[in-house]
Amino acid sequence: MEKTDNLIKLIDSMKEIQDMKKKKKEVLEDKEFLKKLEEYKTNPTEELKEEILKNKMYREYLKTETDINILIMAINQKLKEIKEEGQCDL
């Protein structure tokens, strides 16, 4: 369990993770923007969607989220390779 905790701490301290947390906090603190998101959930219009996607802060958050997802996929691929290296062909 200690190794798991250490790995989680390492991942949590990564610049990409810190950037995503910071940007998420900024988005969640923007009450005007959150109001638009809630409105979109109840009344999804193309105009409102475009307005939401034009928000620079939100776009930056989405980019960091995408970067994290790409990182997760790379980690998963590497773990799969490591796992396959250790298998016996019985």
Backbone as a ProteinNet text record, in pm:
[ID]
protein_1_A
[PRIMARY]
MEKTDNLIKLIDSMKEIQDMKKKKKEVLEDKEFLKKLEEYKTNPTEELKEEILKNKMYREYLKTETDINILIMAINQKLKEIKEEGQCDL
[TERTIARY]
82.7	0	86.8	201.7	290.4	336.4	366.3	409.3	298	176.1	61.1	47.2	57.5	48.2	157.7	278.3	389.6	366.7	312.6	283.1	174.5	72.9	-34.8	20.3	106.7	168.1	252.8	326.4	409.3	322.9	218.2	127.9	61.7	17.7	-50	41	171.3	264.5	309.2	268.6	308	251.6	328.3	286.9	152.8	132.3	7.5	-113.1	-96.6	-206.2	-232.9	-125.8	-141.4	-207.8	-169.3	-230.8	-379.7	-414.2	-555.1	-635.7	-582.1	-652.6	-672.4	-569.7	-577.1	-683.1	-680.9	-776.9	-919.8	-934.6	-1067.7	-1121.2	-1035.4	-1075.1	-1118.9	-1043.7	-1078.4	-1215	-1238.9	-1367.2	-1480	-1460	-1564.1	-1590.5	-1496.6	-1515	-1584.1	-1595.8	-1660.2	-1811.3	-1881.5	-2025.7	-2105	-2063.2	-2131.4	-2121.1	-2003.3	-1981.8	-2061	-2059.8	-2135.4	-2284.7	-2331.4	-2471.4	-2502.9	-2411.6	-2430.2	-2429.5	-2341.6	-2338	-2469.4	-2520.2	-2647.5	-2760.6	-2759.4	-2861.4	-2853.1	-2730.1	-2711	-2763.6	-2748.7	-2798.4	-2950.3	-3018.7	-3164.9	-3218	-3140.8	-3185.4	-3066.8	-3024.7	-2906.5	-2934.2	-2870.8	-2881.4	-2741.4	-2736.3	-2608	-2539.2	-2617.7	-2563.4	-2497	-2563.5	-2509.2	-2386.2	-2390.8	-2275.4	-2153.2	-2173.2	-2063	-2008.8	-2098.3	-2057.8	-1973.4	-2014.7	-1940.2	-1802.4	-1798.8	-1671.3	-1578.3	-1628.9	-1545	-1474.3	-1519.4	-1460.9	-1316.6	-1223.5	-1080.4	-1040.7	-1089.1	-1054.9	-1103.7	-1223	-1279.3	-1201.4	-1164.9	-1085.8	-950.9	-888.5	-760.4	-777.6	-886.9	-915	-932.9	-1009.4	-1031.5	-900.7	-810.6	-681.4	-599.9	-596.4	-520.1	-583.2	-715.5	-783.6	-746.9	-742.1	-702.3	-558.5	-470.3	-330.1	-318.8	-398	-397	-447.9	-552.4	-605.5	-504.1	-429	-323.6	-214.3	-179.3	-80.4	-128.2	-254.3	-311.1	-304.1	-337.1	-330.5	-187.5	-89.6	50.5	95	53.7	86.7	23.8	-102.1	-170.1	-101.2	-58.8	10.3	142	215.3	342.6	319.8	219.2	187.9	147.5	75.3	37.6	161.6	254.7	379.3	459.1	467.6	540.8	474.9	344.4	271	294.1	289.9	307.7	451	548.8	689.2	708.4	632.1	649.3	566.2	487.4	402.6	476.9	445.1	500.3	404.8	457.3	374.4	345.8	266	231	101.6
-119.4	0	125.4	119.9	235.6	274.8	173.4	202.1	270.6	226.2	288.5	433.8	457.6	594.1	682.2	628.4	705.6	738.4	642.8	665.8	772.1	765.2	864.6	1003.6	1013.8	1142.7	1195.4	1106.4	1145.8	1199.2	1126.6	1169.8	1302.1	1313.5	1434.5	1557.2	1536.5	1649.3	1688.8	1612.8	1643.3	1777.7	1848.3	1979.4	1972.7	1870.5	1857.8	1845.3	1769	1750.4	1881	1946.6	2074.1	2178.7	2182.1	2275.5	2248.2	2119.8	2084.8	2124.2	2097.9	2134.5	2285.6	2359.9	2506.4	2557.3	2505.2	2550.2	2508.8	2390	2345.8	2438.2	2474.5	2565.2	2699.3	2750.4	2877.6	2870.1	2760.6	2743.2	2736.5	2661.9	2645.3	2772.7	2864.3	2991.1	3096.1	3070.6	3165	3139.9	3211.7	3190.4	3217	3315.7	3347.6	3230.4	3173.2	3060.7	2938.6	2911.6	2798	2813.3	2936.4	2963.4	2923.2	2953.7	2916.7	2764.6	2697.2	2551.1	2490	2540	2490.5	2518	2634.3	2669.1	2574.7	2543.9	2453.5	2313.5	2270.7	2138.1	2128.7	2236.9	2235.1	2278.3	2361.5	2412.2	2418.1	2302.8	2300.5	2362.2	2474.3	2538.5	2548.6	2555.4	2567.1	2699.3	2802.6	2934.6	2932.3	2873.4	2864.8	2774.8	2666.2	2576.2	2650.1	2727.1	2804.4	2906.4	2968.2	3066.6	3001	2883.4	2809.1	2771.2	2719.8	2675.4	2790.1	2910	3027	3076.5	3029.8	3072.5	3022.3	3115	3081.4	2992.6	3028	2952.6	2807.5	2789.2	2654.9	2576.3	2642.6	2576.3	2531.6	2614.2	2577.6	2457.5	2456.4	2342	2214.6	2223.7	2107.3	2055.8	2148.3	2107.3	2032.5	2084	2014.3	1879	1872	1744.7	1644.3	1691.6	1606	1559	1649.8	1613	1503.5	1514.4	1413.5	1280.2	1284.2	1159.8	1092.1	1169.5	1113.9	1051.8	1118.6	1065.9	933.4	926.2	803.6	690	720	616.3	566.7	658.4	618.6	531	567.1	487.3	349	344.8	215.4	128.3	188.8	113.2	55.9	137.1	91.9	-20.8	-7.5	-113	-242.3	-230.9	-348.3	-416.8	-336.3	-392	-463.1	-402	-462	-593	-593.5	-713.6	-825.7	-791.1	-891.6	-948.3	-866.7	-912.5	-1022.4	-1017.3	-1111.4	-1237.2	-1251.3	-1368.6	-1484.6	-1602.5	-1725.3	-1773.9	-1829.1	-1882.1	-2029.7	-2059.2	-2199.1	-2236.5
0	0	0	61.2	65.9	-73.7	-157.5	-294.6	-372.3	-349.2	-416.3	-372.7	-243.2	-191	-249	-258.3	-314.6	-461.7	-535.4	-677	-693	-610.8	-615.1	-583.7	-483.7	-448.5	-563.3	-628.2	-741.4	-855.6	-887.6	-994.9	-958	-834.7	-789.4	-794.1	-783.3	-783.9	-925	-1026	-1162.8	-1207.3	-1288.5	-1337.4	-1409.4	-1491.6	-1567.1	-1474.6	-1368.4	-1272.7	-1198.5	-1156.5	-1087	-1176.1	-1303.8	-1399	-1414	-1425.9	-1442.6	-1319.1	-1201.4	-1077.9	-1069.4	-1106.3	-1101.7	-1198.8	-1319.7	-1420.5	-1384.3	-1327.7	-1284.7	-1175.8	-1082.3	-974.1	-1031.5	-1127.9	-1191.1	-1258.5	-1328.5	-1396.4	-1293.8	-1187.8	-1086	-1006.6	-1007.1	-936.3	-1022.7	-1150.6	-1243	-1242.3	-1157.1	-1137.4	-1265	-1339.6	-1465.7	-1564.2	-1571.8	-1661.4	-1615.2	-1485.1	-1431.2	-1458.1	-1453	-1482.5	-1627.1	-1718.5	-1859.3	-1876.8	-1803.8	-1811.5	-1763.9	-1653.2	-1600.2	-1698.6	-1756.3	-1855.2	-1975.1	-2016.9	-2130.3	-2099.6	-1975	-1936.5	-1949.8	-1918.3	-1924.9	-2060.8	-2131.1	-2261	-2357.2	-2408.6	-2495.8	-2633.2	-2655.5	-2786.8	-2846.1	-2975.6	-3044.2	-3008.7	-2995.8	-2961.1	-2823.1	-2727.6	-2591.8	-2588.8	-2663.2	-2671.8	-2726.4	-2832.1	-2890.2	-2791.1	-2717.5	-2617.3	-2507.8	-2464.5	-2361.7	-2415.2	-2537.6	-2594.9	-2631.2	-2639.6	-2667	-2541	-2426	-2299.2	-2290.8	-2287	-2288.8	-2170.7	-2054.8	-1934.3	-1947	-1998.7	-2016	-2121.2	-2230.4	-2334.5	-2279.6	-2197.9	-2136.3	-2044	-1968.2	-1881.5	-1964.7	-2072.2	-2158	-2217	-2251.8	-2307	-2201.4	-2080.3	-1975.5	-1945.1	-1949.2	-1926.2	-2037	-2160.1	-2272.3	-2255.2	-2214.7	-2191.5	-2085.6	-1979.6	-1873.3	-1927.3	-2007.3	-2064.3	-2155	-2230.8	-2316.6	-2229.8	-2121.8	-2028.1	-1968	-1929.7	-1873.4	-1974.9	-2099.8	-2203.6	-2223	-2219.1	-2233.5	-2116.1	-1996.1	-1877.7	-1888.5	-1927.8	-1942.6	-2047.1	-2156.8	-2261.2	-2207.9	-2133.7	-2077.6	-1976.7	-1892.4	-1795.9	-1866.8	-1975.3	-2053.4	-2110.1	-2162.1	-2216.3	-2107.3	-1990.5	-1878.7	-1838.3	-1831.6	-1792.8	-1894.6	-2022.8	-2127.7	-2129.5	-2092.4	-2087.8	-1984.4	-1878.4	-1769.7	-1781.2	-1886.1	-1899.8	-1963	-1915.5	-1974.2	-2082.4	-2185.2	-2293.7	-2270.3	-2171.4	-2141.4	-2208.1
[MASK]
++++++++++++++++++++++++++++++++++++++++++++++++++++++++++++++++++++++++++++++++++++++++++

